[in-house]
């Protein structure tokens, strides 16, 4: 196994093919169970192994299987976030996030647009905290960032989101 990992780290195509033979079916079934959608599971399985290939050089564990599952899990979590945001905003239930907005037609679209404009470094922690209800400790484990940093990113993300919503909804401009 160590020889396979070493070859994978130097982007050996044979090693990638071997790893795919070993884990592709397992990862597909795992993602299919998580997502409940065959097409998405196939797409994310492919994305998982693309990431395995390009990130293998930074692999710091001998547990290849756990590392591959973590990549697949992170991709699935990303899909869940996308779905939850769409569902949340389509229901118009954004009071949980404490944004002030007018009751105008299209407010859900405006909120989605404002969220989509946030830089990734704010968007991911904000969604994880306010939509997925992860604790800061859980977020720290998943994102590999200190709790204090994540608290700051969520706070700044909320501020940026409020600012974008005010602009889009014609709120206070001065």
DAFEN-V325549 format. One record per residue. N is the residue number from 1. OMEGA is omega in whole degrees, 0 to 359 (none if undefined). BURIAL is I if it has 24 or more other ideal C-beta (glycine too) atoms within 12 Angstrom, else O. D_CENTER is the distance of its C-alpha to the mean C-alpha in Angstrom with 2 decimals. Layout:
BEGIN
n: <N;N>
omega: <OMEGA;OMEGA>
burial: <BURIAL;BURIAL>
d_center: <D_CENTER;D_CENTER>
END
This chain:
BEGIN
n: <1;2;3;4;5;6;7;8;9;10;11;12;13;14;15;16;17;18;19;20;21;22;23;24;25;26;27;28;29;30;31;32;33;34;35;36;37;38;39;40;41;42;43;44;45;46;47;48;49;50;51;52;53;54;55;56;57;58;59;60;61;62;63;64;65;66;67;68;69;70;71;72;73;74;75;76;77;78;79;80;81;82;83;84;85;86;87;88;89;90;91;92;93;94;95;96;97;98;99;100;101;102;103;104;105;106;107;108;109;110;111;112;113;114;115;116;117;118;119;120;121;122;123;124;125;126;127;128;129;130;131;132;133;134;135;136;137;138;139;140;141;142;143;144;145;146;147;148;149;150;151;152;153;154;155;156;157;158;159;160;161;162;163;164;165;166;167;168;169;170;171;172;173;174>
omega: <180;178;179;179;180;179;178;181;180;175;176;183;177;181;179;180;178;179;178;177;184;193;186;180;180;181;178;180;178;181;178;177;182;188;181;183;185;182;178;180;178;181;181;175;178;178;179;184;171;178;177;182;185;181;184;180;180;180;184;181;174;182;183;182;180;180;179;178;178;177;180;179;179;177;179;178;177;177;179;179;180;180;182;178;179;180;181;184;177;176;180;184;182;179;177;184;175;176;174;179;177;176;180;173;177;182;180;179;180;180;177;180;180;179;181;180;179;173;182;184;176;187;185;179;180;179;181;183;190;180;183;177;173;172;178;179;177;179;180;178;183;186;179;177;178;180;181;178;181;176;179;180;178;179;180;177;177;180;179;179;178;180;180;179;178;179;184;182;178;180;182;180;180;none>
burial: <O;O;O;I;I;O;O;I;I;O;O;O;O;O;I;I;O;O;I;I;O;O;I;I;O;O;I;I;O;I;I;O;O;I;I;O;O;O;O;I;I;O;O;I;I;O;I;I;I;O;I;I;I;O;O;I;O;O;I;O;O;O;O;I;O;O;I;I;I;I;I;I;I;I;I;I;I;I;I;I;I;I;O;I;I;O;O;I;I;O;O;O;O;I;O;O;I;O;I;O;I;O;O;O;O;O;I;I;O;I;I;I;O;I;I;O;O;I;O;O;O;I;I;I;I;I;I;I;I;I;I;I;O;I;O;I;O;O;I;O;O;I;I;O;O;O;O;O;O;I;O;O;I;I;O;O;I;I;O;I;I;I;O;I;I;O;O;I;I;O;O;O;O;O>
d_center: <29.45;29.65;31.28;28.50;25.87;28.11;28.53;24.84;24.38;26.86;25.19;27.95;27.40;29.51;27.26;24.17;26.26;27.38;23.94;22.95;26.20;25.48;21.90;20.99;22.58;21.07;17.48;18.22;19.82;17.07;14.45;17.22;17.85;14.31;13.84;17.55;17.53;19.34;18.38;14.59;15.27;17.47;15.13;12.29;15.20;16.42;13.19;13.14;16.71;16.40;14.08;16.59;19.32;18.11;16.82;19.73;21.77;19.70;19.87;21.51;22.22;24.70;22.54;21.16;20.22;18.07;16.33;15.68;14.47;11.97;10.59;10.78;9.28;6.05;6.21;7.49;5.26;2.95;6.71;7.83;6.37;8.01;10.96;11.46;11.58;13.97;15.93;16.16;17.41;19.57;21.28;21.81;20.97;19.62;22.27;19.98;18.32;21.88;22.07;25.56;26.16;29.12;29.53;29.64;29.01;25.67;24.07;20.97;20.62;21.30;18.63;15.98;17.45;17.49;13.83;13.11;15.50;13.84;12.90;9.33;10.75;11.67;9.25;6.20;9.06;10.95;8.83;8.35;12.06;13.65;12.13;10.91;13.77;12.60;15.44;15.29;16.44;13.65;11.09;13.44;13.45;9.78;9.32;12.98;14.26;17.38;17.48;19.65;17.33;14.51;17.25;18.33;15.02;14.68;18.36;18.28;15.37;17.58;20.55;19.15;18.04;21.55;23.14;21.53;22.51;26.00;26.48;25.35;27.37;30.35;30.28;32.10;32.66;34.78>
END
